Amino acid sequence: MAKSSKPSRLAKFKPPEERLSDDGMSGKGISPSKN
Protein backbone atom coordinates (compact mmCIF):
# COMPACT_ATOMS: atom_id res chain seq x y z
CA MET A 1 0.00 0.00 0.00
CA ALA A 2 2.32 2.76 1.22
CA LYS A 3 5.14 1.01 -0.64
CA SER A 4 3.48 1.71 -3.98
CA SER A 5 2.75 5.30 -3.00
CA LYS A 6 6.22 6.26 -1.77
CA PRO A 7 8.78 3.47 -2.18
CA SER A 8 11.61 6.00 -2.06
CA ARG A 9 10.70 7.32 1.39
CA LEU A 10 10.02 3.90 2.87
CA ALA A 11 13.26 2.61 1.39
CA LYS A 12 15.15 5.10 3.56
CA PHE A 13 13.67 3.59 6.71
CA LYS A 14 13.97 0.01 5.51
CA PRO A 15 17.17 -2.04 5.83
CA PRO A 16 19.36 -2.55 2.72
CA GLU A 17 17.71 -5.90 2.02
CA GLU A 18 14.24 -4.38 1.98
CA ARG A 19 15.41 -1.40 -0.04
CA LEU A 20 16.49 -3.74 -2.83
CA SER A 21 12.83 -4.43 -3.55
CA ASP A 22 11.78 -0.79 -3.79
CA ASP A 23 14.96 0.80 -5.09
CA GLY A 24 15.45 -2.04 -7.52
CA MET A 25 12.35 -0.88 -9.40
CA SER A 26 13.43 2.75 -9.22
CA GLY A 27 16.68 1.83 -10.92
CA LYS A 28 18.98 2.92 -8.11
CA GLY A 29 20.93 -0.31 -8.51
CA ILE A 30 21.82 -0.82 -4.85
CA SER A 31 22.52 -4.48 -5.48
CA PRO A 32 23.45 -5.70 -8.98
CA SER A 33 22.43 -9.20 -7.93
CA LYS A 34 18.82 -8.10 -7.45
CA ASN A 35 18.75 -6.47 -10.86
PDB file with SEQRES, HELIX, SHEET and CRYST1 records, atoms N, CA, C and O in Angstrom:
SEQRES   1 A   35  MET ALA LYS SER SER LYS PRO SER ARG LEU ALA LYS PHE          
SEQRES   2 A   35  LYS PRO PRO GLU GLU ARG LEU SER ASP ASP GLY MET SER          
SEQRES   3 A   35  GLY LYS GLY ILE SER PRO SER LYS ASN                          
HELIX    1 AA1 ALA A    2  SER A    5  1                                   4    
HELIX    2 AA2 PRO A    7  PHE A   13  1                                   7    
HELIX    3 AA3 PRO A   16  SER A   26  1                                  11    
CRYST1    1.000    1.000    1.000  90.00  90.00  90.00 P 1           1          
ATOM      1  N   MET A   1       0.847  -1.196   0.000  1.00  0.00           N  
ATOM      2  CA  MET A   1       0.000   0.000   0.000  1.00  0.00           C  
ATOM      3  C   MET A   1       0.888   1.254   0.000  1.00  0.00           C  
ATOM      4  O   MET A   1       1.050   1.907  -1.031  1.00  0.00           O  
ATOM      5  N   ALA A   2       1.452   1.575   1.149  1.00  0.00           N  
ATOM      6  CA  ALA A   2       2.320   2.758   1.224  1.00  0.00           C  
ATOM      7  C   ALA A   2       3.540   2.567   0.341  1.00  0.00           C  
ATOM      8  O   ALA A   2       4.092   3.526  -0.198  1.00  0.00           O  
ATOM      9  N   LYS A   3       3.958   1.293   0.199  1.00  0.00           N  
ATOM     10  CA  LYS A   3       5.135   1.014  -0.639  1.00  0.00           C  
ATOM     11  C   LYS A   3       4.919   1.558  -2.045  1.00  0.00           C  
ATOM     12  O   LYS A   3       5.792   2.222  -2.605  1.00  0.00           O  
ATOM     13  N   SER A   4       3.757   1.275  -2.605  1.00  0.00           N  
ATOM     14  CA  SER A   4       3.482   1.711  -3.977  1.00  0.00           C  
ATOM     15  C   SER A   4       3.412   3.234  -4.052  1.00  0.00           C  
ATOM     16  O   SER A   4       3.817   3.837  -5.045  1.00  0.00           O  
ATOM     17  N   SER A   5       2.898   3.839  -2.997  1.00  0.00           N  
ATOM     18  CA  SER A   5       2.746   5.296  -2.998  1.00  0.00           C  
ATOM     19  C   SER A   5       4.100   5.989  -2.916  1.00  0.00           C  
ATOM     20  O   SER A   5       4.403   6.868  -3.722  1.00  0.00           O  
ATOM     21  N   LYS A   6       4.916   5.591  -1.934  1.00  0.00           N  
ATOM     22  CA  LYS A   6       6.218   6.259  -1.773  1.00  0.00           C  
ATOM     23  C   LYS A   6       7.321   5.264  -1.445  1.00  0.00           C  
ATOM     24  O   LYS A   6       7.806   5.229  -0.315  1.00  0.00           O  
ATOM     25  N   PRO A   7       7.717   4.467  -2.408  1.00  0.00           N  
ATOM     26  CA  PRO A   7       8.776   3.468  -2.180  1.00  0.00           C  
ATOM     27  C   PRO A   7      10.095   4.126  -1.791  1.00  0.00           C  
ATOM     28  O   PRO A   7      10.871   3.571  -1.013  1.00  0.00           O  
ATOM     29  N   SER A   8      10.343   5.312  -2.338  1.00  0.00           N  
ATOM     30  CA  SER A   8      11.608   5.997  -2.056  1.00  0.00           C  
ATOM     31  C   SER A   8      11.715   6.350  -0.573  1.00  0.00           C  
ATOM     32  O   SER A   8      12.753   6.125   0.051  1.00  0.00           O  
ATOM     33  N   ARG A   9      10.654   6.898  -0.019  1.00  0.00           N  
ATOM     34  CA  ARG A   9      10.703   7.320   1.390  1.00  0.00           C  
ATOM     35  C   ARG A   9      10.795   6.109   2.298  1.00  0.00           C  
ATOM     36  O   ARG A   9      11.588   6.095   3.239  1.00  0.00           O  
ATOM     37  N   LEU A  10       9.992   5.093   2.026  1.00  0.00           N  
ATOM     38  CA  LEU A  10      10.022   3.902   2.872  1.00  0.00           C  
ATOM     39  C   LEU A  10      11.387   3.240   2.780  1.00  0.00           C  
ATOM     40  O   LEU A  10      11.902   2.718   3.770  1.00  0.00           O  
ATOM     41  N   ALA A  11      11.964   3.263   1.597  1.00  0.00           N  
ATOM     42  CA  ALA A  11      13.263   2.613   1.395  1.00  0.00           C  
ATOM     43  C   ALA A  11      14.294   3.185   2.360  1.00  0.00           C  
ATOM     44  O   ALA A  11      15.179   2.467   2.827  1.00  0.00           O  
ATOM     45  N   LYS A  12      14.182   4.472   2.657  1.00  0.00           N  
ATOM     46  CA  LYS A  12      15.148   5.102   3.559  1.00  0.00           C  
ATOM     47  C   LYS A  12      15.058   4.495   4.949  1.00  0.00           C  
ATOM     48  O   LYS A  12      16.070   4.346   5.634  1.00  0.00           O  
ATOM     49  N   PHE A  13      13.853   4.147   5.366  1.00  0.00           N  
ATOM     50  CA  PHE A  13      13.672   3.591   6.706  1.00  0.00           C  
ATOM     51  C   PHE A  13      13.927   2.092   6.721  1.00  0.00           C  
ATOM     52  O   PHE A  13      14.250   1.518   7.761  1.00  0.00           O  
ATOM     53  N   LYS A  14      13.782   1.473   5.576  1.00  0.00           N  
ATOM     54  CA  LYS A  14      13.970   0.013   5.514  1.00  0.00           C  
ATOM     55  C   LYS A  14      15.449  -0.351   5.469  1.00  0.00           C  
ATOM     56  O   LYS A  14      16.274   0.458   5.043  1.00  0.00           O  
ATOM     57  N   PRO A  15      15.789  -1.556   5.903  1.00  0.00           N  
ATOM     58  CA  PRO A  15      17.174  -2.037   5.830  1.00  0.00           C  
ATOM     59  C   PRO A  15      17.584  -2.243   4.378  1.00  0.00           C  
ATOM     60  O   PRO A  15      16.719  -2.269   3.502  1.00  0.00           O  
ATOM     61  N   PRO A  16      18.872  -2.390   4.096  1.00  0.00           N  
ATOM     62  CA  PRO A  16      19.364  -2.548   2.723  1.00  0.00           C  
ATOM     63  C   PRO A  16      18.655  -3.675   1.991  1.00  0.00           C  
ATOM     64  O   PRO A  16      18.364  -3.550   0.802  1.00  0.00           O  
ATOM     65  N   GLU A  17      18.377  -4.760   2.676  1.00  0.00           N  
ATOM     66  CA  GLU A  17      17.713  -5.896   2.023  1.00  0.00           C  
ATOM     67  C   GLU A  17      16.331  -5.504   1.535  1.00  0.00           C  
ATOM     68  O   GLU A  17      15.936  -5.859   0.425  1.00  0.00           O  
ATOM     69  N   GLU A  18      15.599  -4.779   2.355  1.00  0.00           N  
ATOM     70  CA  GLU A  18      14.239  -4.381   1.979  1.00  0.00           C  
ATOM     71  C   GLU A  18      14.300  -3.341   0.869  1.00  0.00           C  
ATOM     72  O   GLU A  18      13.470  -3.337  -0.040  1.00  0.00           O  
ATOM     73  N   ARG A  19      15.292  -2.459   0.954  1.00  0.00           N  
ATOM     74  CA  ARG A  19      15.405  -1.396  -0.035  1.00  0.00           C  
ATOM     75  C   ARG A  19      15.604  -1.977  -1.430  1.00  0.00           C  
ATOM     76  O   ARG A  19      15.181  -1.377  -2.418  1.00  0.00           O  
ATOM     77  N   LEU A  20      16.237  -3.127  -1.515  1.00  0.00           N  
ATOM     78  CA  LEU A  20      16.490  -3.741  -2.826  1.00  0.00           C  
ATOM     79  C   LEU A  20      15.180  -3.885  -3.585  1.00  0.00           C  
ATOM     80  O   LEU A  20      15.139  -3.692  -4.800  1.00  0.00           O  
ATOM     81  N   SER A  21      14.116  -4.223  -2.879  1.00  0.00           N  
ATOM     82  CA  SER A  21      12.829  -4.432  -3.546  1.00  0.00           C  
ATOM     83  C   SER A  21      12.303  -3.125  -4.132  1.00  0.00           C  
ATOM     84  O   SER A  21      11.899  -3.075  -5.294  1.00  0.00           O  
ATOM     85  N   ASP A  22      12.312  -2.076  -3.328  1.00  0.00           N  
ATOM     86  CA  ASP A  22      11.776  -0.789  -3.792  1.00  0.00           C  
ATOM     87  C   ASP A  22      12.743  -0.073  -4.731  1.00  0.00           C  
ATOM     88  O   ASP A  22      12.373   0.335  -5.832  1.00  0.00           O  
ATOM     89  N   ASP A  23      13.982   0.072  -4.279  1.00  0.00           N  
ATOM     90  CA  ASP A  23      14.964   0.805  -5.089  1.00  0.00           C  
ATOM     91  C   ASP A  23      15.273   0.057  -6.377  1.00  0.00           C  
ATOM     92  O   ASP A  23      15.600   0.662  -7.398  1.00  0.00           O  
ATOM     93  N   GLY A  24      15.166  -1.253  -6.318  1.00  0.00           N  
ATOM     94  CA  GLY A  24      15.451  -2.041  -7.524  1.00  0.00           C  
ATOM     95  C   GLY A  24      14.548  -1.602  -8.668  1.00  0.00           C  
ATOM     96  O   GLY A  24      14.986  -1.532  -9.816  1.00  0.00           O  
ATOM     97  N   MET A  25      13.293  -1.307  -8.361  1.00  0.00           N  
ATOM     98  CA  MET A  25      12.354  -0.883  -9.404  1.00  0.00           C  
ATOM     99  C   MET A  25      12.671   0.548  -9.838  1.00  0.00           C  
ATOM    100  O   MET A  25      12.509   0.900 -11.007  1.00  0.00           O  
ATOM    101  N   SER A  26      13.117   1.354  -8.907  1.00  0.00           N  
ATOM    102  CA  SER A  26      13.425   2.751  -9.218  1.00  0.00           C  
ATOM    103  C   SER A  26      14.641   2.841 -10.131  1.00  0.00           C  
ATOM    104  O   SER A  26      14.797   3.805 -10.880  1.00  0.00           O  
ATOM    105  N   GLY A  27      15.492   1.837 -10.061  1.00  0.00           N  
ATOM    106  CA  GLY A  27      16.675   1.833 -10.917  1.00  0.00           C  
ATOM    107  C   GLY A  27      17.878   2.407 -10.194  1.00  0.00           C  
ATOM    108  O   GLY A  27      18.828   2.869 -10.826  1.00  0.00           O  
ATOM    109  N   LYS A  28      17.838   2.378  -8.867  1.00  0.00           N  
ATOM    110  CA  LYS A  28      18.978   2.919  -8.112  1.00  0.00           C  
ATOM    111  C   LYS A  28      20.155   1.950  -8.209  1.00  0.00           C  
ATOM    112  O   LYS A  28      21.313   2.364  -8.161  1.00  0.00           O  
ATOM    113  N   GLY A  29      19.853   0.673  -8.344  1.00  0.00           N  
ATOM    114  CA  GLY A  29      20.927  -0.312  -8.507  1.00  0.00           C  
ATOM    115  C   GLY A  29      21.749  -0.466  -7.247  1.00  0.00           C  
ATOM    116  O   GLY A  29      22.978  -0.436  -7.301  1.00  0.00           O  
ATOM    117  N   ILE A  30      21.083  -0.634  -6.104  1.00  0.00           N  
ATOM    118  CA  ILE A  30      21.821  -0.816  -4.852  1.00  0.00           C  
ATOM    119  C   ILE A  30      22.566  -2.144  -4.897  1.00  0.00           C  
ATOM    120  O   ILE A  30      23.724  -2.235  -4.488  1.00  0.00           O  
ATOM    121  N   SER A  31      21.888  -3.168  -5.397  1.00  0.00           N  
ATOM    122  CA  SER A  31      22.519  -4.482  -5.482  1.00  0.00           C  
ATOM    123  C   SER A  31      22.390  -5.036  -6.892  1.00  0.00           C  
ATOM    124  O   SER A  31      21.279  -5.334  -7.331  1.00  0.00           O  
ATOM    125  N   PRO A  32      23.483  -5.178  -7.604  1.00  0.00           N  
ATOM    126  CA  PRO A  32      23.453  -5.697  -8.976  1.00  0.00           C  
ATOM    127  C   PRO A  32      22.842  -7.090  -9.034  1.00  0.00           C  
ATOM    128  O   PRO A  32      22.258  -7.472 -10.047  1.00  0.00           O  
ATOM    129  N   SER A  33      22.975  -7.844  -7.955  1.00  0.00           N  
ATOM    130  CA  SER A  33      22.425  -9.202  -7.927  1.00  0.00           C  
ATOM    131  C   SER A  33      20.907  -9.167  -8.070  1.00  0.00           C  
ATOM    132  O   SER A  33      20.321  -9.986  -8.779  1.00  0.00           O  
ATOM    133  N   LYS A  34      20.277  -8.211  -7.391  1.00  0.00           N  
ATOM    134  CA  LYS A  34      18.818  -8.096  -7.449  1.00  0.00           C  
ATOM    135  C   LYS A  34      18.375  -7.754  -8.869  1.00  0.00           C  
ATOM    136  O   LYS A  34      17.387  -8.293  -9.368  1.00  0.00           O  
ATOM    137  N   ASN A  35      19.111  -6.863  -9.506  1.00  0.00           N  
ATOM    138  CA  ASN A  35      18.749  -6.468 -10.863  1.00  0.00           C  
ATOM    139  C   ASN A  35      19.137  -7.564 -11.820  1.00  0.00           C  
ATOM    140  O   ASN A  35      18.920  -7.436 -13.025  1.00  0.00           O  
TER     141      ASN A  35                                                      
END                                                                             
